Amino acid sequence: MIIKSNSVIKVKSNIEEKTPDIIIDPEEASRVLKEAKEKAELIISNA
């Protein structure tokens, strides 16, 4: 499996693991996802 240096993929894999001992604050999760999206867009625009 190829992992691109892309925050979105890392975030997605963390969500898919559904680690039960981590409680995600919805506001924090929203901020992190927004940052990951911005980073991904930056990577795409620089590609």
Biopython code that builds the backbone (N, CA, C, O; Angstrom):
import numpy as np
from Bio.PDB.StructureBuilder import StructureBuilder

atoms = [
    (1, "MET", "N", (0.842, -1.202, 0.000)),
    (1, "MET", "CA", (0.000, 0.000, 0.000)),
    (1, "MET", "C", (0.874, 1.248, 0.000)),
    (1, "MET", "O", (1.767, 1.384, 0.836)),
    (2, "ILE", "N", (0.622, 2.142, -0.921)),
    (2, "ILE", "CA", (1.413, 3.365, -1.037)),
    (2, "ILE", "C", (0.771, 4.453, -0.185)),
    (2, "ILE", "O", (-0.406, 4.777, -0.344)),
    (3, "ILE", "N", (1.572, 5.012, 0.725)),
    (3, "ILE", "CA", (1.104, 6.130, 1.538)),
    (3, "ILE", "C", (1.693, 7.413, 0.953)),
    (3, "ILE", "O", (2.911, 7.590, 0.936)),
    (4, "LYS", "N", (0.837, 8.295, 0.479)),
    (4, "LYS", "CA", (1.296, 9.591, -0.013)),
    (4, "LYS", "C", (1.514, 10.496, 1.198)),
    (4, "LYS", "O", (0.857, 10.334, 2.227)),
    (5, "SER", "N", (2.437, 11.447, 1.070)),
    (5, "SER", "CA", (2.667, 12.393, 2.169)),
    (5, "SER", "C", (1.511, 13.385, 2.161)),
    (5, "SER", "O", (1.637, 14.528, 1.721)),
    (6, "ASN", "N", (0.396, 12.907, 2.661)),
    (6, "ASN", "CA", (-0.849, 13.646, 2.566)),
    (6, "ASN", "C", (-1.618, 13.474, 3.872)),
    (6, "ASN", "O", (-1.999, 12.361, 4.237)),
    (7, "SER", "N", (-1.842, 14.578, 4.567)),
    (7, "SER", "CA", (-2.503, 14.556, 5.868)),
    (7, "SER", "C", (-3.868, 13.891, 5.822)),
    (7, "SER", "O", (-4.276, 13.229, 6.776)),
    (8, "VAL", "N", (-4.578, 14.069, 4.704)),
    (8, "VAL", "CA", (-5.926, 13.513, 4.587)),
    (8, "VAL", "C", (-5.897, 11.994, 4.723)),
    (8, "VAL", "O", (-6.739, 11.417, 5.410)),
    (9, "ILE", "N", (-4.936, 11.346, 4.075)),
    (9, "ILE", "CA", (-4.839, 9.886, 4.143)),
    (9, "ILE", "C", (-4.547, 9.447, 5.582)),
    (9, "ILE", "O", (-5.125, 8.470, 6.059)),
    (10, "LYS", "N", (-3.654, 10.161, 6.275)),
    (10, "LYS", "CA", (-3.338, 9.824, 7.668)),
    (10, "LYS", "C", (-4.576, 9.968, 8.554)),
    (10, "LYS", "O", (-4.863, 9.100, 9.378)),
    (11, "VAL", "N", (-5.298, 11.061, 8.378)),
    (11, "VAL", "CA", (-6.520, 11.290, 9.161)),
    (11, "VAL", "C", (-7.536, 10.190, 8.876)),
    (11, "VAL", "O", (-8.146, 9.647, 9.797)),
    (12, "LYS", "N", (-7.717, 9.861, 7.583)),
    (12, "LYS", "CA", (-8.681, 8.840, 7.180)),
    (12, "LYS", "C", (-8.333, 7.490, 7.816)),
    (12, "LYS", "O", (-9.217, 6.797, 8.320)),
    (13, "SER", "N", (-7.060, 7.118, 7.795)),
    (13, "SER", "CA", (-6.670, 5.831, 8.361)),
    (13, "SER", "C", (-6.876, 5.810, 9.883)),
    (13, "SER", "O", (-7.227, 4.775, 10.449)),
    (14, "ASN", "N", (-6.657, 6.953, 10.539)),
    (14, "ASN", "CA", (-6.901, 7.031, 11.978)),
    (14, "ASN", "C", (-8.378, 6.833, 12.293)),
    (14, "ASN", "O", (-8.727, 6.153, 13.258)),
    (15, "ILE", "N", (-9.241, 7.425, 11.483)),
    (15, "ILE", "CA", (-10.679, 7.282, 11.691)),
    (15, "ILE", "C", (-11.101, 5.831, 11.450)),
    (15, "ILE", "O", (-11.894, 5.280, 12.213)),
    (16, "GLU", "N", (-10.576, 5.218, 10.401)),
    (16, "GLU", "CA", (-10.944, 3.845, 10.063)),
    (16, "GLU", "C", (-10.522, 2.845, 11.143)),
    (16, "GLU", "O", (-11.177, 1.821, 11.338)),
    (17, "GLU", "N", (-9.427, 3.146, 11.841)),
    (17, "GLU", "CA", (-8.983, 2.258, 12.920)),
    (17, "GLU", "C", (-9.977, 2.257, 14.087)),
    (17, "GLU", "O", (-10.057, 1.287, 14.840)),
    (18, "LYS", "N", (-10.730, 3.349, 14.231)),
    (18, "LYS", "CA", (-11.750, 3.476, 15.280)),
    (18, "LYS", "C", (-11.206, 3.061, 16.651)),
    (18, "LYS", "O", (-11.798, 2.230, 17.341)),
    (19, "THR", "N", (-10.085, 3.646, 17.025)),
    (19, "THR", "CA", (-9.449, 3.335, 18.306)),
    (19, "THR", "C", (-10.379, 3.723, 19.455)),
    (19, "THR", "O", (-10.688, 4.903, 19.618)),
    (20, "PRO", "N", (-10.833, 2.753, 20.255)),
    (20, "PRO", "CA", (-11.843, 3.029, 21.278)),
    (20, "PRO", "C", (-11.345, 3.864, 22.458)),
    (20, "PRO", "O", (-12.153, 4.504, 23.131)),
    (21, "ASP", "N", (-10.036, 3.875, 22.726)),
    (21, "ASP", "CA", (-9.528, 4.593, 23.894)),
    (21, "ASP", "C", (-9.263, 6.074, 23.606)),
    (21, "ASP", "O", (-8.788, 6.790, 24.488)),
    (22, "ILE", "N", (-9.561, 6.546, 22.392)),
    (22, "ILE", "CA", (-9.383, 7.958, 22.068)),
    (22, "ILE", "C", (-10.752, 8.614, 21.934)),
    (22, "ILE", "O", (-11.574, 8.207, 21.113)),
    (23, "ILE", "N", (-10.981, 9.638, 22.758)),
    (23, "ILE", "CA", (-12.224, 10.401, 22.666)),
    (23, "ILE", "C", (-11.906, 11.672, 21.889)),
    (23, "ILE", "O", (-11.050, 12.458, 22.295)),
    (24, "ILE", "N", (-12.596, 11.868, 20.773)),
    (24, "ILE", "CA", (-12.347, 13.025, 19.923)),
    (24, "ILE", "C", (-13.355, 14.120, 20.233)),
    (24, "ILE", "O", (-14.566, 13.910, 20.164)),
    (25, "ASP", "N", (-12.835, 15.287, 20.574)),
    (25, "ASP", "CA", (-13.658, 16.473, 20.751)),
    (25, "ASP", "C", (-14.102, 16.927, 19.358)),
    (25, "ASP", "O", (-13.254, 17.172, 18.500)),
    (26, "PRO", "N", (-15.404, 17.046, 19.116)),
    (26, "PRO", "CA", (-15.884, 17.397, 17.774)),
    (26, "PRO", "C", (-15.258, 18.671, 17.207)),
    (26, "PRO", "O", (-14.938, 18.722, 16.019)),
    (27, "GLU", "N", (-15.081, 19.696, 18.037)),
    (27, "GLU", "CA", (-14.484, 20.949, 17.563)),
    (27, "GLU", "C", (-13.030, 20.742, 17.172)),
    (27, "GLU", "O", (-12.577, 21.262, 16.152)),
    (28, "GLU", "N", (-12.303, 19.988, 17.976)),
    (28, "GLU", "CA", (-10.899, 19.674, 17.673)),
    (28, "GLU", "C", (-10.805, 18.850, 16.392)),
    (28, "GLU", "O", (-9.955, 19.117, 15.543)),
    (29, "ALA", "N", (-11.662, 17.865, 16.253)),
    (29, "ALA", "CA", (-11.669, 17.026, 15.049)),
    (29, "ALA", "C", (-11.965, 17.874, 13.815)),
    (29, "ALA", "O", (-11.331, 17.697, 12.775)),
    (30, "SER", "N", (-12.907, 18.780, 13.923)),
    (30, "SER", "CA", (-13.264, 19.661, 12.809)),
    (30, "SER", "C", (-12.072, 20.524, 12.414)),
    (30, "SER", "O", (-11.798, 20.698, 11.227)),
    (31, "ARG", "N", (-11.361, 21.067, 13.403)),
    (31, "ARG", "CA", (-10.195, 21.917, 13.145)),
    (31, "ARG", "C", (-9.083, 21.104, 12.482)),
    (31, "ARG", "O", (-8.466, 21.559, 11.518)),
    (32, "VAL", "N", (-8.835, 19.919, 12.994)),
    (32, "VAL", "CA", (-7.787, 19.050, 12.439)),
    (32, "VAL", "C", (-8.105, 18.664, 10.991)),
    (32, "VAL", "O", (-7.227, 18.697, 10.129)),
    (33, "LEU", "N", (-9.362, 18.299, 10.731)),
    (33, "LEU", "CA", (-9.760, 17.933, 9.370)),
    (33, "LEU", "C", (-9.637, 19.123, 8.425)),
    (33, "LEU", "O", (-9.235, 18.963, 7.272)),
    (34, "LYS", "N", (-9.985, 20.320, 8.910)),
    (34, "LYS", "CA", (-9.878, 21.533, 8.091)),
    (34, "LYS", "C", (-8.408, 21.788, 7.743)),
    (34, "LYS", "O", (-8.080, 22.104, 6.599)),
    (35, "GLU", "N", (-7.523, 21.649, 8.745)),
    (35, "GLU", "CA", (-6.089, 21.832, 8.513)),
    (35, "GLU", "C", (-5.564, 20.787, 7.530)),
    (35, "GLU", "O", (-4.772, 21.108, 6.644)),
    (36, "ALA", "N", (-5.999, 19.556, 7.684)),
    (36, "ALA", "CA", (-5.562, 18.480, 6.780)),
    (36, "ALA", "C", (-6.006, 18.765, 5.350)),
    (36, "ALA", "O", (-5.252, 18.542, 4.403)),
    (37, "LYS", "N", (-7.228, 19.256, 5.200)),
    (37, "LYS", "CA", (-7.748, 19.601, 3.873)),
    (37, "LYS", "C", (-6.916, 20.723, 3.257)),
    (37, "LYS", "O", (-6.565, 20.670, 2.078)),
    (38, "GLU", "N", (-6.601, 21.739, 4.065)),
    (38, "GLU", "CA", (-5.791, 22.858, 3.568)),
    (38, "GLU", "C", (-4.401, 22.381, 3.157)),
    (38, "GLU", "O", (-3.883, 22.793, 2.120)),
    (39, "LYS", "N", (-3.798, 21.509, 3.970)),
    (39, "LYS", "CA", (-2.476, 20.962, 3.644)),
    (39, "LYS", "C", (-2.524, 20.143, 2.361)),
    (39, "LYS", "O", (-1.629, 20.234, 1.520)),
    (40, "ALA", "N", (-3.581, 19.338, 2.218)),
    (40, "ALA", "CA", (-3.731, 18.521, 1.012)),
    (40, "ALA", "C", (-3.879, 19.408, -0.229)),
    (40, "ALA", "O", (-3.287, 19.135, -1.273)),
    (41, "GLU", "N", (-4.673, 20.466, -0.099)),
    (41, "GLU", "CA", (-4.858, 21.391, -1.223)),
    (41, "GLU", "C", (-3.545, 22.078, -1.575)),
    (41, "GLU", "O", (-3.253, 22.299, -2.750)),
    (42, "LEU", "N", (-2.758, 22.412, -0.565)),
    (42, "LEU", "CA", (-1.454, 23.035, -0.784)),
    (42, "LEU", "C", (-0.519, 22.071, -1.518)),
    (42, "LEU", "O", (0.177, 22.464, -2.454)),
    (43, "ILE", "N", (-0.509, 20.805, -1.084)),
    (43, "ILE", "CA", (0.326, 19.777, -1.727)),
    (43, "ILE", "C", (-0.106, 19.599, -3.184)),
    (43, "ILE", "O", (0.734, 19.515, -4.080)),
    (44, "ILE", "N", (-1.411, 19.542, -3.412)),
    (44, "ILE", "CA", (-1.933, 19.362, -4.778)),
    (44, "ILE", "C", (-1.574, 20.561, -5.660)),
    (44, "ILE", "O", (-1.174, 20.390, -6.812)),
    (45, "SER", "N", (-1.718, 21.777, -5.117)),
    (45, "SER", "CA", (-1.426, 22.971, -5.904)),
    (45, "SER", "C", (0.073, 23.109, -6.198)),
    (45, "SER", "O", (0.460, 23.737, -7.184)),
    (46, "ASN", "N", (0.909, 22.524, -5.343)),
    (46, "ASN", "CA", (2.359, 22.569, -5.556)),
    (46, "ASN", "C", (2.881, 21.421, -6.407)),
    (46, "ASN", "O", (4.040, 21.430, -6.821)),
    (47, "ALA", "N", (2.032, 20.436, -6.668)),
    (47, "ALA", "CA", (2.459, 19.252, -7.419)),
    (47, "ALA", "C", (2.755, 19.581, -8.880)),
    (47, "ALA", "O", (3.126, 18.694, -9.649)),
]
sb = StructureBuilder()
sb.init_structure("model")
sb.init_model(0)
sb.init_chain("A")
sb.init_seg("    ")
for serial, (resi, resn, name, xyz) in enumerate(atoms, 1):
    if name == "N":
        sb.init_residue(resn, " ", resi, " ")
    sb.init_atom(name, np.array(xyz, "f"), 0.0, 1.0, " ", f" {name:<3s}", serial, name[0])
structure = sb.get_structure()
